[in-house]
């Protein structure tokens, strides 16, 4: 859990707000330095329906198969199955590779350069996360707690 809380280590995922919300609610973990690759995809013109498979194919020329028996399995059950752990690890690797390639295409070093790091407003348990929020999962970004328009 230290990794998720560490603001010095950037984590990447596609449409991360629900995952961050779940971790906050179930485990009281306020994730820090999470870049939502879907927000970067918007900046590159991929639109709002850009999921991991589409982005991996379009950006990395990597074609991934998503087994529905795993993607719709019970992710809130513990412990996760070996297939779930393997799926999650592969998903994380692809998301990180996507973020790195997107940074290159956008001519930036990290998400900090675009202020798209996500820390969703998760309510009072989040310890003031709303004031620190950089992303909202809706394509816009937050700067100093204020919504900025989509570009």
C-alpha positions as CSV (number, residue, x, y, z in Angstrom):
1,X,0.0,0.0,0.0
2,X,3.0,2.3,0.5
3,X,3.5,2.3,-3.3
4,X,0.0,3.6,-3.9
5,X,0.4,6.3,-1.3
6,X,3.9,7.4,-2.5
7,X,3.6,10.8,-4.3
8,X,7.1,10.4,-5.7
9,X,6.3,7.3,-7.7
10,X,4.0,7.8,-10.7
11,X,1.4,5.1,-11.3
12,X,-0.5,4.8,-14.6
13,X,-3.9,3.3,-15.5
14,X,-6.8,3.7,-17.9
15,X,-9.9,5.3,-16.3
16,X,-8.5,5.0,-12.8
17,X,-11.1,7.0,-10.8
18,X,-13.3,3.9,-10.0
19,X,-10.2,1.9,-8.9
20,X,-9.0,4.8,-6.7
21,X,-12.4,5.2,-5.2
22,X,-12.6,1.5,-4.4
23,X,-9.2,1.5,-2.7
24,X,-10.1,4.5,-0.7
25,X,-13.5,3.1,0.4
26,X,-12.4,-0.5,1.1
27,X,-8.8,-0.1,2.3
28,X,-8.6,3.6,3.3
29,X,-5.8,4.1,0.8
30,X,-5.6,7.5,-0.8
31,X,-3.6,7.0,-4.0
32,X,-1.1,9.6,-5.0
33,X,0.6,10.4,-8.3
34,X,-1.8,8.4,-10.5
35,X,-2.0,9.4,-14.1
36,X,-5.1,8.5,-16.0
37,X,-4.0,7.4,-19.4
38,X,-7.5,8.1,-20.8
39,X,-6.9,11.8,-20.1
40,X,-3.7,11.7,-22.0
41,X,-5.5,9.9,-24.8
42,X,-8.0,12.8,-25.0
43,X,-5.1,15.2,-25.5
44,X,-3.9,13.0,-28.4
45,X,-7.4,13.0,-30.0
46,X,-8.5,9.5,-29.1
47,X,-11.9,10.6,-27.8
48,X,-13.7,9.6,-24.7
49,X,-14.1,5.8,-25.4
50,X,-10.5,4.9,-25.4
51,X,-10.0,1.8,-23.4
52,X,-6.8,-0.2,-22.8
53,X,-7.3,-2.5,-25.8
54,X,-7.9,0.4,-28.2
55,X,-5.1,2.5,-26.9
56,X,-2.6,-0.4,-26.9
57,X,-3.5,-1.2,-30.5
58,X,-3.4,2.4,-31.7
59,X,-0.4,3.7,-29.8
60,X,1.8,0.7,-29.1
61,X,0.7,-1.6,-32.0
62,X,0.1,-4.2,-29.3
63,X,-3.1,-6.3,-29.6
64,X,-4.3,-7.7,-26.3
65,X,-7.0,-10.1,-25.5
66,X,-9.2,-9.4,-22.6
67,X,-10.8,-12.6,-21.1
68,X,-14.3,-11.6,-20.0
69,X,-14.2,-14.3,-17.3
70,X,-11.4,-12.3,-15.7
71,X,-12.5,-8.7,-16.5
72,X,-16.0,-9.3,-15.0
73,X,-14.8,-11.6,-12.1
74,X,-15.1,-10.6,-8.5
75,X,-12.3,-8.2,-8.0
76,X,-13.5,-7.3,-4.4
77,X,-12.9,-10.9,-3.3
78,X,-9.7,-11.7,-1.4
79,X,-7.3,-13.2,-2.2
80,X,-7.4,-12.6,-6.0
81,X,-6.9,-15.6,-8.2
82,X,-3.7,-16.2,-10.0
83,X,-5.4,-15.2,-13.3
84,X,-6.6,-12.0,-11.8
85,X,-3.2,-11.1,-10.5
86,X,-1.6,-11.9,-13.9
87,X,-4.3,-9.8,-15.7
88,X,-3.8,-6.9,-13.3
89,X,0.0,-7.0,-13.7
90,X,-0.2,-7.1,-17.6
91,X,-2.7,-4.2,-17.5
92,X,-0.3,-2.2,-15.3
93,X,2.6,-2.8,-17.6
94,X,0.5,-1.8,-20.7
95,X,-0.7,1.3,-18.9
96,X,2.8,2.4,-18.0
97,X,4.1,1.8,-21.6
98,X,1.1,3.8,-22.9
99,X,1.9,6.7,-20.6
100,X,5.5,6.8,-21.6
101,X,4.7,6.7,-25.3
102,X,2.0,9.4,-24.9
103,X,4.5,11.6,-23.0
104,X,6.9,11.2,-25.9
105,X,4.2,12.1,-28.4
106,X,3.1,15.1,-26.3
107,X,6.7,16.3,-25.9
108,X,6.6,16.1,-22.1
109,X,8.6,14.3,-19.4
110,X,5.7,13.2,-17.2
111,X,2.0,13.9,-16.4
112,X,3.1,16.6,-14.0
113,X,3.9,18.7,-17.1
114,X,0.2,18.6,-18.0
115,X,-1.2,18.6,-14.5
116,X,-3.3,15.5,-15.2
117,X,-2.3,13.4,-12.1
118,X,-5.5,12.1,-10.7
119,X,-6.5,12.1,-7.0
120,X,-10.3,12.0,-7.1
121,X,-12.5,13.8,-4.6
122,X,-13.4,10.8,-2.5
123,X,-15.2,12.7,0.3
124,X,-14.2,13.3,3.9
125,X,-12.3,10.1,4.4
126,X,-9.8,11.2,1.7
127,X,-8.2,13.7,4.0
128,X,-8.8,16.7,1.8
129,X,-8.0,15.0,-1.5
130,X,-10.4,17.4,-3.3
131,X,-8.1,20.3,-2.7
132,X,-5.1,18.3,-4.0
133,X,-7.0,16.9,-7.0
134,X,-5.4,17.2,-10.4
135,X,-7.8,15.1,-12.4
136,X,-11.5,14.4,-12.3
137,X,-11.8,11.4,-14.7
138,X,-14.1,13.4,-17.0
139,X,-11.6,14.7,-19.4
140,X,-11.1,18.1,-17.7
141,X,-8.4,18.6,-15.1
142,X,-8.3,20.4,-11.8
143,X,-5.8,23.1,-11.0
144,X,-5.8,24.4,-7.4
145,X,-9.1,22.7,-6.8
146,X,-10.8,24.4,-9.8
147,X,-12.2,22.7,-12.9
148,X,-10.4,23.5,-16.1
149,X,-12.1,23.0,-19.5
150,X,-11.3,20.1,-21.8
151,X,-8.9,21.0,-24.6
